[in-house]
Amino acid sequence: MTITRQAVADRIADYLHHRITQAQLVDWAETALMDGEFDAKDAATLSAVVARLGVADVRAFGLAWADCEELLGRLGFAARVEIVTT
């Protein structure tokens, strides 16, 4: 599988929208690091961001909103919050 900036941003978005759990995000990142092929032009950035996602389940690292914003920024994306009634 080829890992692109969009693919990583989509996974972070899935996590932030509660479509996947933190454990699923970490599992995806670990698999991507072992088996994935990073888009050549963005390989350094992609591997660094995915590696950071891969340790999100370690207490010392975690994954806060600010971390997601920073990682998305490194990928060329920005996060927005929308407040809606339930």
C-alpha positions in Angstrom: 0.0 0.0 0.0 1.2 3.5 -0.8 1.0 5.9 2.0 0.3 9.5 1.0 -0.3 12.8 2.9 -4.0 12.5 2.2 -4.1 8.9 3.5 -2.5 9.9 6.8 -4.6 13.0 7.2 -7.7 10.8 6.5 -6.7 8.4 9.3 -6.2 11.3 11.8 -9.6 12.7 10.8 -11.2 9.3 11.3 -9.7 9.2 14.8 -10.8 12.8 15.6 -14.3 12.0 14.4 -14.4 8.9 16.5 -14.8 6.6 13.5 -11.7 4.6 14.7 -10.3 4.2 18.1 -6.8 5.2 19.2 -5.9 1.5 19.2 -7.0 1.2 15.6 -5.0 4.3 14.6 -1.9 2.9 16.3 -2.4 -0.5 14.7 -2.7 1.2 11.3 0.4 3.3 11.9 2.4 0.3 13.0 1.3 -1.7 9.9 2.0 1.2 7.6 5.6 1.5 9.0 6.3 -2.2 8.6 4.5 -2.9 5.3 3.6 0.4 3.7 5.4 2.2 0.9 5.6 5.9 1.5 5.1 8.4 -1.3 8.7 9.1 -2.4 8.5 12.9 -2.5 7.1 13.0 1.1 8.8 9.9 2.6 10.6 11.8 5.4 7.6 13.7 6.6 5.2 10.8 6.2 7.4 8.3 8.1 8.0 10.8 10.9 4.2 11.5 11.3 3.2 7.8 11.0 5.9 6.9 13.5 4.5 9.4 16.0 1.0 8.0 15.5 2.4 4.5 16.1 3.4 5.4 19.7 0.2 7.2 20.6 -0.8 4.3 22.9 2.3 4.9 25.1 1.4 7.0 28.1 4.5 9.2 27.7 3.4 10.2 24.2 -0.4 10.1 24.1 -2.2 11.9 21.4 -3.8 15.2 22.3 -5.8 17.6 20.1 -2.7 19.8 19.8 -0.7 16.8 18.6 -3.2 16.1 15.9 -3.2 19.8 14.8 0.6 19.8 14.6 0.8 16.5 12.7 -1.9 17.6 10.3 0.0 20.9 9.8 3.2 19.0 8.9 1.1 17.2 6.3 -0.2 20.5 4.8 -3.7 20.2 6.4 -5.5 22.1 9.1 -8.2 20.9 11.6 -11.4 22.8 12.2 -13.9 22.4 14.9 -17.6 22.6 14.3 -20.1 22.8 17.1 -23.6 21.4 16.4 -26.7 20.7 18.4 -27.4 17.1 19.2 
